[in-house]
Amino acid sequence: MNRLSIRTLTAGFTVAAILLCLTVAFVIALAFPAPPPARVTLAEARAALSGEAETGWRRRVVAAPLFDGAREGQALVAQAGLAVLLDAPMAEVRVRPLSPERSQAGGPPSRAPSDGLKALLAGMALSPGMSFAPFEAAARQADGHWAVVTPPSPWLTPQRLRMGLAFLIAAAVLLPLALWGAGRLTAPFQRLAEAARGEGRAEAFVGGPREAAEAARALDAMRDRLGEALKERTAIMAAVAHDLRTPLTGLRLRVEGLAEGPREAAVADIARMERLIAQLLTYVRGEDAPWTPEPLDLADLARECVARQTAMGRNVRLAAEGEHLVRGDRDQLDRALGNLIDNAVLYGDRAELAVTFEGDEVVCAIDDAGPGLPPDQLEVVFSPFRRLEASRSRATGGAGLGLSISRSVVERSAGRVALSNRPEGGLRATVRLPRL
């Protein structure tokens, strides 16, 4: 199947978004009429020039006028009306439109109109409801200075409001498209992450653009290589461990003819090697061992483990009340708890178990009275063949696989196990499993 690349999909979404924004702006420009321009009245200009009230106009006083009087058009009408309102000669009142296309260039001042024309213009300017395009006005004061006023220019003009409306509508229309496009682009990689956490084939599950499919194929190939390497390593370890049993059996038969003292020491060494080989076989076969999960009472399983330890003369106690149901393989979880209890007894002299609820989890805490572990070793000891102590004494010797086996079993049961140092001394192993 010829899949599109992420680059092609991204370019397509971008072009579609731009076209959509332009279409929305074009529709708004056609569908909505142009807003009327802002208007001002002569009464506002007169109040601003006289400083009688707060009008919002900007007022300043200068020594000389900044612009000439109007010579024609509405500016001349406004000037005549404003002169009547101020009761001043037209030569002492000036008006300049603020619209660039209608502004007047400098030139000689216009001659004052006749009284008849002034009256006509003033009548037009002062007619009811009359308003003008924004303009600046200036009037001569009694002291000879000129007061110049400018109408307010609000930031949210009708044109800007219209542009903002177009932007909001375009964003509202574009947001679903952006979310859909982002989902289409990221969904294959989310499925790729799910496939990496699972056990199935990623290529058939991921789909999506070409890059995601290639990553899925690479993930499947890497998983196959790792699986083959792990199977090969496990088979070699199992074969070596199994083959070692034959010479050990021969050694056991030969040492029977030794004197009593040397014979006991040799038999003890052979027994220790047999335990190490048995533990190694248990570890390498654990991946292929049958797994039959079922509902079980973790507190009841802990009681069985404690009973066996007590029968061996070990100092092990349990605190648990009621049922604590979890789901897992009973034999495998029994082995995991047994390994943790063995470590607590061997390295901490005793073990105290407590099975409780914490939210949606069943927690089994195993405490000992040992010296604890350095903080940087609390995770390292779960690695295969890593010992809790460096000695190889007969009392505590082992292959260093107990904790690794326990973690593997608990994680396969959808739980987790961790070690921590207790404030009062000693080590705590905490097993957490989902509560049924």
C-alpha positions in Angstrom: 0.0 0.0 0.0 1.4 3.4 -1.0 1.1 5.5 2.1 1.4 9.3 2.3 4.3 10.7 4.2 3.9 13.0 7.3 5.4 15.9 5.3 2.7 15.5 2.6 -0.1 15.3 5.2 1.2 18.3 7.1 1.5 20.3 3.9 -2.1 19.3 3.0 -3.5 20.3 6.3 -1.6 23.6 6.2 -2.9 24.5 2.8 -6.4 23.5 3.8 -6.3 25.7 6.9 -5.0 28.7 4.9 -7.7 28.3 2.3 -10.4 27.9 5.0 -9.3 31.1 6.7 -9.3 33.1 3.4 -12.7 31.7 2.6 -14.1 32.7 5.9 -12.7 36.2 5.6 -14.1 36.6 2.1 -17.5 35.4 3.2 -17.6 37.9 6.1 -16.4 40.7 3.8 -19.4 40.0 1.5 -22.0 39.1 4.0 -21.6 42.0 6.4 -22.1 45.6 5.2 -19.3 48.1 5.8 -19.7 49.8 9.2 -20.5 53.5 9.1 -17.5 55.8 9.7 -17.1 57.5 13.1 -18.8 60.9 13.3 -18.4 63.9 15.6 -20.7 66.9 16.4 -20.0 70.6 16.7 -21.3 70.6 20.2 -18.5 68.2 21.2 -15.9 70.4 19.5 -17.2 73.5 21.2 -17.2 71.9 24.6 -13.7 70.7 24.1 -12.4 74.1 22.9 -14.0 75.9 25.8 -12.8 73.3 28.3 -16.3 73.3 29.9 -16.7 69.5 30.3 -14.8 66.3 29.9 -15.5 65.2 26.4 -12.6 62.7 25.7 -11.1 65.1 23.2 -7.5 65.9 23.5 -6.9 69.6 24.2 -3.7 71.6 24.1 -2.8 75.2 23.9 -0.2 76.5 21.4 1.2 79.9 20.5 0.3 79.8 16.8 -2.3 77.8 14.9 -1.0 74.4 13.5 -3.1 74.5 10.4 -5.0 76.9 8.2 -8.7 77.4 8.0 -10.9 75.3 5.7 -11.5 76.6 2.1 -14.3 74.3 0.9 -16.5 71.3 1.6 -17.8 70.1 4.9 -14.8 71.4 6.8 -15.9 75.0 5.8 -19.4 74.2 6.9 -18.1 72.9 10.3 -15.9 75.9 10.7 -18.8 78.3 10.1 -21.0 76.5 12.5 -18.3 76.3 15.2 -17.6 80.0 14.8 -21.3 80.7 15.5 -21.3 78.4 18.6 -18.1 80.1 19.9 -19.4 83.6 19.0 -16.1 84.3 17.3 -15.1 85.4 13.8 -14.4 82.7 11.3 -10.8 83.9 11.0 -10.3 82.9 14.6 -11.7 79.4 14.2 -10.1 76.8 12.1 -11.1 73.2 11.2 -9.0 70.5 9.5 -10.4 67.1 8.5 -8.5 64.0 9.8 -9.2 61.8 6.8 -5.9 61.7 4.8 -7.6 61.9 1.4 -9.6 65.0 2.4 -6.9 66.9 4.3 -5.8 70.2 2.9 -2.3 71.1 2.1 -0.9 74.4 3.4 -1.6 77.6 1.6 -2.7 81.1 2.1 -5.6 81.5 4.5 -9.0 81.7 2.9 -10.7 85.0 3.0 -13.6 85.3 5.4 -16.9 84.5 3.7 -19.6 87.2 3.5 -22.1 87.5 6.3 -24.8 85.9 4.1 -22.6 82.9 3.2 -21.6 82.6 6.8 -25.2 82.6 7.9 -26.0 80.0 5.3 -23.1 77.7 6.2 -23.9 78.1 9.9 -27.5 77.2 9.3 -26.4 74.0 7.6 -23.9 73.1 10.3 -26.3 73.7 13.1 -29.3 71.8 11.6 -30.7 69.1 13.9 -28.8 65.8 13.8 -25.9 67.2 11.8 -22.6 65.4 12.3 -19.3 65.5 10.6 -16.3 63.2 9.8 -13.7 63.5 12.5 -11.8 66.8 12.4 -9.3 68.8 14.4 -10.5 72.3 15.5 -8.6 75.3 16.7 -9.9 78.6 18.3 -8.1 81.8 19.3 -8.2 82.5 23.0 -8.5 85.9 24.7 -4.7 85.9 25.5 -3.8 85.4 21.9 -2.9 81.6 22.2 -4.7 79.0 20.3 -6.6 76.0 21.8 -6.4 72.9 19.6 -8.6 69.9 20.1 -8.5 66.4 18.6 -11.4 63.9 18.8 -10.7 60.5 20.6 -9.5 57.7 18.4 -10.7 54.5 20.1 -8.7 51.3 19.7 -11.7 49.2 18.9 -12.8 50.9 15.8 -15.6 49.4 13.7 -13.1 48.2 11.2 -11.0 46.5 13.9 -14.1 45.0 15.4 -15.0 43.6 12.0 -11.5 42.1 11.6 -11.7 40.6 15.1 -15.0 39.0 14.2 -13.5 37.5 11.1 -10.6 36.1 13.1 -12.9 34.6 15.8 -15.2 32.9 13.2 -12.2 31.6 11.3 -10.6 30.2 14.5 -13.9 28.6 15.5 -14.2 26.9 12.1 -10.5 26.0 11.9 -10.2 24.5 15.4 -12.1 21.3 14.6 -10.0 20.8 11.5 -6.8 21.4 13.4 -7.8 18.9 16.1 -8.8 16.3 13.5 -5.6 16.8 11.6 -3.5 16.6 14.8 -5.3 13.4 15.8 -4.7 11.8 12.4 -1.0 12.6 12.6 -0.4 11.5 16.2 -2.7 8.5 16.4 -0.3 6.1 14.6 2.5 7.0 17.0 0.2 6.5 20.0 -0.7 3.0 18.6 3.0 2.4 18.0 3.6 3.1 21.8 0.8 0.7 22.7 2.2 -1.9 20.3 5.7 -1.6 21.9 4.1 -2.2 25.4 2.2 -5.2 24.1 3.2 -8.5 22.7 1.6 -8.5 19.2 2.9 -7.4 15.9 3.1 -3.6 15.5 3.0 -3.3 11.7 -0.5 -4.5 11.3 -1.7 -2.5 14.3 -0.1 0.9 13.7 -1.1 1.9 10.2 -1.0 5.6 9.4 1.6 7.5 7.3 4.7 5.9 5.8 7.0 7.0 8.6 4.8 5.3 11.2 4.6 2.1 9.2 8.4 2.0 8.8 8.9 2.6 12.5 6.4 -0.3 13.2 8.3 -2.6 10.9 11.6 -1.6 12.6 10.1 -2.3 16.0 8.9 -5.7 14.9 12.3 -6.6 13.5 14.1 -5.4 16.7 11.6 -7.4 18.8 12.3 -10.5 16.7 16.0 -10.1 17.1 15.8 -9.6 20.8 13.5 -12.6 21.2 15.8 -14.9 19.2 18.8 -13.7 21.2 17.0 -14.3 24.5 15.8 -17.7 23.5 19.3 -18.6 22.4 20.9 -17.4 25.7 18.2 -19.2 27.7 18.7 -22.4 25.8 22.5 -22.3 26.4 22.1 -21.6 30.1 19.6 -24.4 30.5 21.7 -26.9 28.6 24.9 -26.0 30.6 23.0 -26.2 33.9 21.4 -29.5 33.0 24.7 -31.1 31.8 26.4 -30.1 35.0 24.1 -32.4 37.0 25.7 -35.5 35.5 29.3 -34.9 36.7 28.0 -33.8 40.0 26.2 -37.1 40.4 29.4 -38.9 39.6 31.3 -36.8 42.1 28.8 -37.6 44.8 29.3 -41.3 44.2 33.1 -41.0 44.3 33.2 -39.0 47.6 31.3 -41.8 49.4 34.7 -43.6 49.6 36.4 -40.8 51.4 37.0 -40.5 55.1 34.2 -39.1 57.2 35.5 -35.6 57.6 36.5 -34.9 54.0 33.4 -36.7 52.8 31.0 -34.4 54.7 32.8 -31.3 53.4 32.7 -32.6 49.8 29.1 -33.6 50.0 28.2 -30.2 51.4 30.0 -28.5 48.4 28.2 -30.8 46.0 24.8 -30.0 47.6 25.5 -26.3 47.3 26.4 -26.6 43.6 23.2 -28.6 43.1 21.1 -25.9 44.7 22.8 -23.3 42.5 22.1 -25.3 39.4 18.5 -25.9 40.4 18.0 -22.2 41.0 19.5 -21.4 37.6 17.2 -23.9 35.9 14.3 -22.4 37.6 15.2 -18.9 36.4 15.9 -19.9 32.7 12.8 -22.0 32.5 10.6 -19.4 34.2 9.9 -17.6 30.9 8.5 -20.9 29.4 6.7 -22.1 32.5 2.9 -22.5 32.2 1.1 -19.4 33.5 -2.4 -20.0 34.9 -3.7 -16.9 36.5 -6.7 -17.2 38.9 -8.3 -15.3 41.7 -6.5 -16.0 45.0 -6.2 -14.7 48.5 -2.8 -13.2 48.9 -3.1 -13.3 52.7 -3.8 -17.0 52.6 -0.8 -17.6 50.3 1.4 -15.6 52.8 0.1 -17.8 55.6 1.2 -20.9 53.7 4.7 -19.4 53.1 5.0 -18.4 56.8 3.9 -21.9 57.9 6.7 -23.5 55.9 9.3 -21.1 57.2 8.1 -21.6 60.8 8.4 -25.4 60.3 12.0 -24.9 59.3 12.6 -23.1 62.6 12.8 -19.6 61.2 11.6 -16.5 62.9 8.8 -15.4 60.6 5.5 -13.7 61.6 2.4 -12.6 59.7 -0.2 -9.9 60.3 -3.3 -10.1 58.0 -7.0 -9.9 58.5 -9.7 -11.0 56.1 -9.5 -11.7 52.4 -7.1 -9.9 50.1 -8.0 -11.1 46.6 -5.7 -10.7 43.7 -5.2 -12.4 40.3 -2.1 -14.4 39.5 -0.5 -17.9 39.2 -0.6 -19.4 42.7 2.6 -21.5 42.3 4.6 -18.6 40.8 3.5 -16.0 43.4 4.3 -18.6 46.1 7.8 -18.8 44.7 8.1 -15.0 44.6 7.0 -14.5 48.2 9.2 -17.4 49.3 12.3 -15.8 47.7 11.6 -12.5 49.4 11.1 -14.2 52.8 14.3 -16.2 52.4 16.3 -13.1 51.7 14.7 -11.4 54.8 15.6 -14.3 57.1 19.1 -15.0 55.6 20.2 -11.3 55.6 18.0 -9.9 58.4 17.6 -12.7 60.9 13.8 -12.6 60.9 10.9 -11.6 58.7 7.7 -9.8 59.6 4.9 -9.9 56.9 1.8 -7.6 56.8 -0.9 -7.8 54.1 -3.1 -4.8 53.8 -5.2 -2.7 51.4 -4.0 0.6 49.9 -6.6 2.0 47.6 -7.0 -0.3 44.6 -4.0 -2.4 45.5 -3.2 -5.3 47.9 0.2 -4.6 49.6 2.4 -7.3 51.2 5.2 -5.7 53.2 8.1 -8.0 54.3 10.4 -6.4 56.9 13.7 -7.7 58.3 16.1 -6.6 61.1 19.2 -6.5 58.9 21.6 -3.7 58.1 19.6 -2.6 55.0 21.2 -1.6 51.7 22.9 1.5 50.3 20.3 3.6 48.4 22.1 3.1 45.1 21.8 -0.7 45.5 18.0 -0.9 46.1 17.3 -1.4 42.4 20.6 -3.0 41.4 20.0 -6.1 43.5 17.0 -7.1 41.3 19.4 -7.7 38.4 20.1 -11.4 37.7 23.2 -12.9 39.4 23.5 -9.9 41.7 23.9 -10.8 45.4 22.7 -8.9 48.4 26.2 -9.3 49.9 29.5 -10.1 48.2 30.6 -13.1 50.2 30.2 -16.7 49.0 29.6 -18.3 52.4 27.8 -21.6 52.7 25.2 -20.0 54.9 24.1 -17.3 52.4 25.6 -18.4 49.1 23.3 -18.3 46.1 23.3 -17.5 42.4 21.7 -14.1 43.0 18.5 -14.9 41.1 15.9 -14.9 43.9 15.0 -11.2 43.7 15.0 -11.2 39.9 12.6 -14.2 39.8 10.3 -12.5 42.3 10.2 -9.2 40.3 9.5 -11.1 37.1 6.6 -13.1 38.7 5.1 -10.0 40.3 5.3 -7.9 37.2 3.7 -10.7 35.1 0.8 -10.5 37.6 0.4 -6.7 36.7 2.1 -5.7 40.0 5.4 -4.3 41.2 7.9 -5.0 43.9 10.4 -2.6 45.5 13.0 -2.5 48.3 13.3 0.4 50.8 15.3 1.0 54.0 13.1 1.4 57.1 13.7 4.5 59.3 13.9 2.3 62.4 16.5 0.0 60.6 16.2 -3.0 58.4 15.0 -3.6 54.9 11.4 -3.7 53.6 10.3 -5.5 50.5 6.9 -4.3 49.2 4.8 -6.2 46.8 1.8 -4.4 45.2 -0.8 -6.2 43.2 -4.1 -5.0 41.7 -7.0 -5.6 44.0 -10.0 -7.7 42.8 
